[in-house]
Amino acid sequence: MILTGYTHRLDADLAPGEIIAPAYAESGDPALLAAHCLEGVAPALAEQVGEGDVLVVGGALHGGAGAEAAVLALQALGIAAIVCAAADATLATLAGGYGLPLLVSPEAVAALASNQIVRLDLEQGQIEERDSRRRWPISPSSPALIAAVQRAQLLARMRRVVEEEGYSE
């Protein structure tokens, strides 16, 4: 499975409470989660991210309390994958279950900036930056993760169709 998107870089370690503030985490409302996702770290990011974009985290992603809400907030924002220098294994497993791959590649993180187009080959295990054609190996994703990503992508498309067609509850 191939994911392609623009990068958004944050040079910080991130904990769940920094991804989505606990005050918003309990709402469960995707629009509210998206609007407040990462607002304490990068206030303008919610307005810049497009569906399918990739978050590049210069530091480590930490797990802990609020991890599930953090994953849901990132997905609600439109983030399709995260490339990071390091990630908590429990958080990576949780995110993978929701179809949000956490790809650990310190080399790619060191080279990637914001507003670059990357191609993520989850099956073959590769990150490629489009313009420079630079490539970085990553661990190939498991079939379970690829299936979860496919489900998440399908749900995102269905949500867009519902929004575009003006269906309401």
N, C-alpha and C positions, 0 to 999 in steps of 0.2 A: 504494500500500500504506500502510495506517495502522497505527502502533504506538501503544499506550496503556500507560502505566505510572506508578508512583510515582517521584518523584525522590529521589536520594541525592546530596547536595552535598559536594564536597571542595574546599576552597580551597587548592590547591597545584598546583605544576607536578608532573607525574608522568613518571618514566622507567620503562622495563620492569622494572628491578630493584626498584622501589618497588611496582609492581603485584603482582609475585610474586617472592619472594626466589629467587636462583639455586639455592639448596639444594633447593627444591621444584620449580623449573621443569623439571628434567630427568625428573621422575617420570612425567609423562604421564598420571597418574591424575586424572580429573576431580574426584573427591571430595576428594582432597588439594589440588589446585589451588584449588578453591572454598573449602575450609576456611582456606587461608592467603593468599587473595587480599586484597591491600591491608592486611594485618595490621600492618605497620609504620607505616602512615599513619592507618588507622581500624580499630582492633582489633575493634570490635563490629559492623562493617559486614556481615560474613559471616552473622551471625545475623539481620540486618534485611532483607536483600535478598530479594525474591520474584521468581519467574520472570517475566520481561518488564519489569522495572524499568529505569529510565534513570539513568545516572550523569551528574551535572553536575560538570564540572571547572572550577574558577575560574581555573586557570592554563592552561599549555600541556601537551599530551601530546607527549612526546619519543619518538623511535624509537631504534634501536640494538640492541645485543646483547640477546637475550632477548625481542624484540618478539613473536615468534610465541607463545611460552609465555604472555606477558602477555595477548594476545588470547584465547587458549584459557582462561586462568584467569578472565577477566571473563565469558566465555560460560558457563563451568561454574558460576560464581556465580549466574547468572541474568540478567545485564545484557543487555538487548536492543539498546540504543543508548547512545551517549555524546554529550552536548552539551558542547562545550568552547569556550574563548576562542580557542584556536589548536591546530593539530595538525601534526605532522611529516607531510609528503606521503607518504613511503614507508610510514609506519605506517598512515595512512588507507587506502592502497591494500591493504596486507596485511590489515587488519581487514575491509575491504569484501569481500575474497575469501572470508573466513570468514563473511560475513553479519552483521557487527557494524558498523553505520554510525557513523562519526564525523562529527557535524554541527557545523560551526563557526558560532557565533553569539555574539559578545561581548555583544550586547544582551540576548539571552535569558539568558545566564549571569549577567549583572548583576542580572536581575530574579528568577530562580528560586531557591527555597530547597528544603530537604529536605521530604519528605512532601507534595509537591504532585502532582496528577495532570496529566500532560501528554499531549497527542495530537500525534504526529509524522506528518505527511503527507509521505511520501518522494517521491511522484510529483509533487505540486503544489509542494513546497518550502515547508513551513510548520510551525512549532512553535506550539502553542496551550496555554496554561495553562487548565485547566477552570474553576476558580472565578471568576477575574477576566476570563476570555475574552480576555486579552491574546494577541496574535499577533506572531510574528517571522518574517520571510522567511528562507529558507535556499535554497541552490542545489538545484534538483530533482535527485533521484538518477537515476543511469543505469539503463537496463533491466538491465544486468548486476548492479549492486548490488541492485536490487529482487529479482531472481531468487535471488541468494545469500542475502538476508534471508529469503525464503520457504523456501528449503531449510533454513536454520538453525532457523527456527520449527518446521518440520515435524519435524526431528530432535529438537528439545526436547520436542515433544508425544509423539513415539514413546518417548523415554526415560522420560517421566513415566508412560506407560501400562505400560511394562515394569516400572517400579518399583512402581506401584500394584497390578499384578496378581501381583507376587511371582515373576516369572520369574527364573531364575538361569542362569548359564552352565553 
